[in-house]
Amino acid sequence: MAIDALTETVVSRLLVEGESARSVAFGLAGRLAVESPDMPALSLALPFTLAAGALEEVLGAGEEARRAAHDAWRVAALIGADSLALRVQSRSDTIAALWDAWRHGDEVFRTDTR
């Protein structure tokens, strides 16, 4: 899936649907693990970073947009940390490995989606 489409999905789900960024990340990771399992896990952080920047730049004056942007920034950082941990611990830092780690024991992402 193209980065622009992923970024648009993130913005839409954060602002229009009111989802948390963690929930959006969990869902996107699952989808990408099926569609592009060998994609680098860190790639998932980019649409959240781009969405956060766009929300701040275009809609930054509104409380809801600021809250969504901060949530997206936090999740981008968490994705980065998890990607690095995957690389160090298992030497497999693909989106499929990230999705597997989140589904089996990750307290941050898995807990938010129940």
Backbone as ProteinMPNN parsed JSONL, in Angstrom:
{"seq_chain_A": "MAIDALTETVVSRLLVEGESARSVAFGLAGRLAVESPDMPALSLALPFTLAAGALEEVLGAGEEARRAAHDAWRVAALIGADSLALRVQSRSDTIAALWDAWRHGDEVFRTDTR", "coords_chain_A": {"N_chain_A": [[0.85, -1.18, 0.0], [0.523, 2.242, -0.763], [2.374, 4.988, 0.652], [1.036, 7.445, 0.882], [-1.656, 6.691, 0.902], [-1.712, 5.158, 3.237], [-1.096, 7.133, 5.121], [-3.29, 8.825, 4.816], [-5.276, 7.077, 5.698], [-4.542, 6.84, 8.399], [-4.903, 9.514, 9.334], [-7.652, 9.851, 8.837], [-8.81, 7.806, 10.433], [-7.983, 8.623, 12.947], [-9.045, 11.243, 13.275], [-11.695, 11.384, 12.069], [-12.97, 8.947, 12.718], [-12.246, 8.759, 15.342], [-10.487, 6.999, 16.621], [-7.883, 5.579, 18.693], [-4.385, 6.141, 18.248], [-2.819, 3.926, 18.787], [-4.597, 1.797, 18.414], [-5.148, 2.099, 15.69], [-2.583, 1.63, 14.651], [-2.199, -1.042, 15.392], [-4.179, -2.325, 13.874], [-3.383, -1.615, 11.233], [-0.844, -2.801, 11.166], [-1.513, -5.498, 11.272], [-2.894, -5.787, 8.852], [-0.892, -5.063, 6.97], [0.981, -7.029, 7.538], [-0.114, -9.212, 6.346], [-0.407, -8.378, 3.663], [2.163, -7.409, 2.907], [4.445, -8.949, 4.138], [7.269, -8.92, 4.444], [8.007, -6.32, 4.639], [9.854, -3.669, 6.133], [9.582, -3.273, 9.641], [9.802, -0.754, 10.778], [8.788, 0.878, 8.825], [6.117, 1.242, 9.323], [5.994, 3.338, 11.071], [6.262, 5.683, 9.603], [3.787, 6.617, 8.235], [2.399, 7.498, 10.494], [4.036, 9.492, 11.488], [3.996, 11.308, 9.333], [1.24, 11.85, 9.295], [0.897, 13.045, 11.815], [2.463, 15.357, 11.537], [1.064, 16.627, 9.446], [-1.429, 17.015, 10.661], [-0.749, 18.8, 12.685], [0.211, 20.947, 11.178], [-1.874, 21.671, 9.36], [-4.328, 21.486, 10.74], [-3.764, 22.272, 13.285], [-4.707, 24.193, 15.132], [-7.008, 23.384, 16.403], [-8.302, 21.654, 19.252], [-8.9, 18.881, 19.124], [-7.462, 18.066, 16.86], [-4.841, 18.64, 17.699], [-4.592, 16.875, 19.847], [-4.864, 14.406, 18.491], [-2.603, 14.558, 16.838], [-0.49, 14.524, 18.722], [-0.909, 12.006, 19.82], [-0.386, 10.436, 17.562], [2.341, 11.077, 17.169], [3.457, 9.93, 19.497], [2.872, 7.209, 19.097], [4.315, 6.698, 16.75], [6.898, 6.899, 17.762], [6.859, 4.753, 19.58], [6.531, 2.614, 17.81], [8.971, 2.79, 16.506], [10.705, 2.161, 18.628], [9.869, -0.46, 19.228], [10.499, -1.676, 16.8], [13.289, -1.459, 16.763], [13.857, -3.012, 19.026], [12.977, -5.514, 18.107], [14.856, -5.983, 16.104], [17.215, -6.204, 17.602], [16.617, -8.279, 19.407], [15.593, -10.485, 17.891], [16.564, -10.341, 15.367], [14.926, -10.119, 13.236], [13.216, -7.815, 11.724], [10.759, -7.314, 10.464], [7.488, -6.315, 9.252], [5.717, -8.405, 9.651], [6.929, -9.776, 11.776], [6.757, -7.798, 13.738], [3.964, -7.535, 13.998], [3.383, -10.111, 14.93], [4.72, -10.05, 17.405], [3.254, -8.022, 18.688], [0.727, -9.201, 18.816], [1.166, -11.306, 20.522], [1.777, -10.78, 23.389], [2.495, -8.068, 23.686], [1.983, -5.362, 25.689], [1.297, -2.695, 25.279], [0.177, -2.194, 22.666], [-1.593, -4.371, 22.095], [-3.374, -4.428, 24.295], [-4.897, -2.084, 24.013], [-6.666, -2.564, 21.956], [-8.697, -4.247, 22.574]], "CA_chain_A": [[0.0, 0.0, 0.0], [1.32, 3.459, -0.898], [2.505, 5.773, 1.884], [-0.018, 8.46, 0.931], [-2.902, 6.029, 1.299], [-1.581, 4.808, 4.654], [-1.174, 8.371, 5.897], [-4.697, 9.243, 4.768], [-5.998, 6.162, 6.583], [-4.229, 7.222, 9.78], [-5.578, 10.781, 9.633], [-9.095, 9.611, 8.852], [-9.208, 7.008, 11.592], [-7.757, 9.397, 14.17], [-9.932, 12.404, 13.38], [-13.087, 11.126, 11.703], [-13.5, 7.806, 13.472], [-11.922, 8.949, 16.748], [-9.725, 5.881, 17.175], [-6.565, 5.896, 19.239], [-3.304, 5.811, 17.32], [-2.393, 2.545, 19.062], [-5.551, 0.915, 17.761], [-4.911, 2.214, 14.249], [-1.308, 0.947, 14.365], [-2.418, -2.477, 15.527], [-4.934, -2.757, 12.702], [-2.555, -1.493, 10.037], [0.218, -3.811, 11.223], [-2.124, -6.771, 10.891], [-3.184, -5.755, 7.413], [0.365, -5.066, 6.236], [1.641, -8.323, 7.752], [-0.683, -10.12, 5.346], [-0.158, -7.856, 2.313], [3.598, -7.199, 2.649], [5.068, -9.437, 5.379], [8.705, -8.638, 4.526], [8.198, -4.876, 4.767], [10.502, -3.343, 7.404], [8.643, -2.865, 10.695], [9.913, 0.686, 10.979], [7.971, 1.547, 7.803], [4.816, 1.562, 9.898], [6.087, 4.621, 11.785], [6.225, 6.819, 8.682], [2.474, 7.251, 8.068], [2.015, 8.172, 11.742], [4.823, 10.712, 11.533], [3.437, 12.217, 8.329], [-0.094, 12.258, 9.748], [1.064, 13.974, 12.936], [2.931, 16.617, 10.98], [-0.027, 17.248, 8.696], [-2.451, 17.457, 11.614], [-0.253, 20.008, 13.348], [0.367, 22.04, 10.211], [-3.128, 22.064, 8.732], [-5.444, 21.586, 11.682], [-3.16, 22.406, 14.601], [-5.352, 25.124, 16.058], [-8.094, 22.719, 17.118], [-7.923, 20.744, 20.344], [-8.987, 17.496, 18.667], [-6.335, 17.829, 15.95], [-3.613, 18.613, 18.513], [-4.593, 15.616, 20.607], [-4.6, 13.331, 17.531], [-1.203, 14.68, 16.41], [0.373, 14.06, 19.825], [-1.096, 10.561, 19.887], [0.336, 9.86, 16.421], [3.785, 11.193, 17.446], [3.816, 8.921, 20.514], [2.832, 5.873, 18.504], [5.454, 6.589, 15.836], [8.071, 6.63, 18.605], [6.727, 3.391, 20.094], [6.806, 1.705, 16.694], [10.426, 2.823, 16.337], [11.324, 1.412, 19.728], [9.58, -1.878, 19.037], [11.267, -2.132, 15.632], [14.676, -1.618, 17.21], [13.89, -4.172, 19.923], [12.884, -6.711, 17.259], [16.143, -6.169, 15.421], [18.208, -6.631, 18.587], [16.235, -9.544, 20.04], [15.342, -11.618, 16.999], [17.186, -10.063, 14.077], [13.883, -10.057, 12.217], [12.481, -6.584, 11.989], [9.736, -7.155, 9.433], [6.153, -5.987, 9.741], [5.125, -9.663, 10.127], [7.487, -10.035, 13.106], [6.171, -6.799, 14.635], [2.571, -7.945, 14.207], [3.413, -11.3, 15.777], [5.087, -9.615, 18.759], [2.13, -7.276, 19.257], [-0.395, -10.113, 19.107], [1.55, -12.294, 21.536], [2.459, -10.32, 24.574], [2.759, -6.642, 23.806], [0.997, -4.737, 26.565], [0.91, -1.36, 24.815], [-0.686, -2.212, 21.498], [-2.643, -5.377, 22.182], [-4.335, -4.053, 25.334], [-5.74, -0.989, 23.556], [-7.558, -2.962, 20.879], [-9.724, -5.197, 23.046]], "C_chain_A": [[0.894, 1.241, 0.0], [1.283, 4.28, 0.396], [1.419, 6.831, 2.006], [-1.342, 7.868, 1.389], [-2.861, 5.64, 2.776], [-1.718, 6.045, 5.537], [-2.611, 8.877, 5.942], [-5.557, 8.365, 5.683], [-5.779, 6.541, 8.041], [-4.977, 8.493, 10.166], [-7.077, 10.565, 9.768], [-9.533, 8.853, 10.103], [-8.995, 7.745, 12.907], [-8.799, 10.496, 14.331], [-11.401, 12.085, 13.139], [-13.691, 10.029, 12.574], [-13.172, 7.876, 14.96], [-11.175, 7.804, 17.407], [-8.431, 6.373, 17.807], [-5.517, 5.484, 18.219], [-2.804, 4.386, 17.545], [-3.307, 1.549, 18.364], [-5.365, 0.924, 16.247], [-3.637, 1.461, 13.872], [-1.477, -0.56, 14.413], [-3.139, -3.019, 14.288], [-4.125, -2.698, 11.425], [-1.44, -2.529, 10.015], [-0.327, -5.168, 10.807], [-2.383, -6.862, 9.401], [-1.9, -5.837, 6.59], [1.133, -6.373, 6.395], [1.136, -9.363, 6.763], [-0.283, -9.682, 3.938], [1.329, -7.784, 1.948], [4.421, -7.658, 3.844], [6.551, -9.103, 5.537], [9.021, -7.15, 4.619], [8.891, -4.587, 6.102], [9.491, -2.814, 8.428], [8.642, -1.353, 10.898], [9.096, 1.48, 9.959], [6.6, 1.947, 8.335], [4.831, 2.901, 10.629], [5.894, 5.814, 10.856], [4.826, 7.407, 8.487], [1.988, 7.959, 9.331], [2.771, 9.491, 11.894], [4.275, 11.744, 10.546], [2.058, 12.725, 8.737], [0.006, 13.278, 10.874], [1.506, 15.341, 12.442], [1.833, 17.358, 10.236], [-1.11, 17.773, 9.63], [-2.019, 18.732, 12.319], [-0.219, 21.2, 12.39], [-0.975, 22.561, 9.701], [-4.228, 22.34, 9.746], [-4.996, 21.865, 13.105], [-3.851, 23.312, 15.588], [-6.43, 24.448, 16.896], [-7.596, 21.725, 18.144], [-7.903, 19.287, 19.881], [-7.808, 17.147, 17.75], [-5.015, 17.769, 16.718], [-3.497, 17.303, 19.282], [-4.256, 14.438, 19.675], [-3.14, 13.355, 17.075], [-0.259, 14.166, 17.488], [0.286, 12.548, 19.974], [-0.311, 9.878, 18.762], [1.852, 9.945, 16.616], [4.231, 10.119, 18.434], [3.877, 7.526, 19.903], [3.972, 5.682, 17.506], [6.729, 6.261, 16.622], [8.029, 5.205, 19.162], [7.006, 2.349, 19.016], [8.312, 1.643, 16.454], [11.14, 2.011, 17.401], [11.081, -0.085, 19.571], [10.351, -2.454, 17.859], [12.725, -2.377, 15.998], [14.808, -2.836, 18.118], [13.815, -5.473, 19.127], [14.227, -7.013, 16.604], [17.18, -6.727, 16.391], [17.888, -8.029, 19.114], [16.146, -10.713, 19.069], [15.985, -11.485, 15.629], [16.192, -10.107, 12.928], [13.035, -8.838, 12.515], [11.481, -6.284, 10.868], [8.401, -6.779, 10.068], [5.452, -7.245, 10.262], [5.637, -9.999, 11.531], [6.924, -9.053, 14.136], [4.737, -7.179, 14.989], [2.504, -9.153, 15.143], [3.749, -10.931, 17.224], [3.935, -8.868, 19.427], [0.969, -8.198, 19.623], [-0.099, -11.043, 20.268], [2.382, -11.67, 22.646], [2.742, -8.851, 24.698], [1.64, -5.978, 24.598], [0.494, -3.397, 26.043], [-0.107, -1.442, 23.689], [-1.841, -3.188, 21.636], [-3.733, -4.971, 23.162], [-5.334, -3.025, 24.829], [-6.798, -1.424, 22.557], [-8.657, -3.915, 21.333], [-11.061, -4.546, 23.166]], "O_chain_A": [[1.91, 1.275, 0.694], [0.295, 4.267, 1.131], [0.929, 7.091, 3.105], [-2.064, 8.481, 2.176], [-3.858, 5.777, 3.485], [-2.377, 6.004, 6.576], [-3.089, 9.309, 6.991], [-6.458, 8.861, 6.359], [-6.725, 6.562, 8.829], [-5.616, 8.54, 11.217], [-7.696, 11.049, 10.716], [-10.512, 9.223, 10.751], [-9.729, 7.529, 13.871], [-9.371, 10.658, 15.409], [-12.259, 12.479, 13.929], [-14.794, 10.178, 13.101], [-13.752, 7.137, 15.756], [-11.225, 7.654, 18.628], [-7.947, 7.459, 17.487], [-5.745, 4.576, 17.419], [-2.408, 3.712, 16.594], [-2.837, 0.568, 17.788], [-5.419, -0.123, 15.603], [-3.619, 0.734, 12.88], [-0.95, -1.274, 13.56], [-2.749, -4.045, 13.729], [-4.171, -3.626, 10.617], [-1.124, -3.076, 8.959], [0.329, -5.904, 10.07], [-2.122, -7.887, 8.77], [-1.828, -6.594, 5.622], [1.857, -6.781, 5.488], [1.865, -10.282, 6.388], [0.129, -10.504, 3.119], [1.705, -8.065, 0.81], [5.041, -6.828, 4.508], [7.039, -9.013, 6.663], [10.19, -6.768, 4.672], [8.547, -5.204, 7.109], [8.639, -1.991, 8.092], [7.599, -0.754, 11.158], [8.751, 2.635, 10.208], [5.994, 2.896, 7.838], [3.785, 3.529, 10.788], [5.407, 6.858, 11.292], [4.688, 8.627, 8.569], [1.236, 8.929, 9.238], [2.218, 10.482, 12.369], [4.112, 12.914, 10.891], [1.745, 13.9, 8.545], [-0.724, 14.269, 10.88], [0.982, 16.366, 12.881], [1.686, 18.572, 10.379], [-1.647, 18.859, 9.412], [-2.825, 19.638, 12.528], [-0.579, 22.318, 12.758], [-1.179, 23.772, 9.623], [-4.97, 23.314, 9.621], [-5.782, 21.707, 14.039], [-3.599, 23.206, 16.788], [-6.729, 24.908, 17.998], [-6.595, 21.041, 17.933], [-6.98, 18.543, 20.216], [-7.231, 16.065, 17.855], [-4.163, 16.934, 16.416], [-2.424, 16.704, 19.352], [-3.454, 13.575, 20.032], [-2.511, 12.306, 16.941], [0.684, 13.437, 17.18], [1.292, 11.885, 20.226], [0.348, 8.863, 18.986], [2.575, 9.008, 16.276], [5.26, 9.475, 18.234], [4.808, 6.761, 20.157], [4.538, 4.592, 17.431], [7.538, 5.441, 16.188], [9.056, 4.528, 19.209], [7.64, 1.327, 19.278], [8.864, 0.566, 16.227], [12.07, 1.262, 17.104], [11.996, -0.886, 19.763], [10.806, -3.596, 17.913], [13.32, -3.375, 15.593], [15.76, -3.606, 17.995], [14.519, -6.432, 19.444], [14.668, -8.161, 16.561], [17.94, -7.627, 16.034], [18.781, -8.864, 19.252], [16.581, -11.818, 19.393], [15.949, -12.417, 14.826], [16.591, -10.13, 11.764], [12.233, -8.837, 13.449], [11.375, -5.153, 10.392], [8.217, -6.914, 11.278], [4.675, -7.165, 11.214], [4.87, -10.455, 12.379], [6.647, -9.434, 15.273], [4.351, -7.143, 16.158], [1.664, -9.203, 16.042], [3.131, -11.444, 18.157], [3.674, -9.069, 20.614], [0.305, -7.987, 20.638], [-1.02, -11.52, 20.93], [3.555, -12.001, 22.816], [3.202, -8.415, 25.754], [0.476, -6.037, 24.203], [-0.635, -3.006, 26.344], [-1.159, -0.807, 23.765], [-2.976, -2.838, 21.313], [-4.914, -5.16, 22.872], [-6.51, -3.09, 25.186], [-7.759, -0.686, 22.34], [-9.473, -4.341, 20.515], [-12.033, -5.198, 23.548]]}, "name": "protein", "num_of_chains": 1, "seq": "MAIDALTETVVSRLLVEGESARSVAFGLAGRLAVESPDMPALSLALPFTLAAGALEEVLGAGEEARRAAHDAWRVAALIGADSLALRVQSRSDTIAALWDAWRHGDEVFRTDTR"}
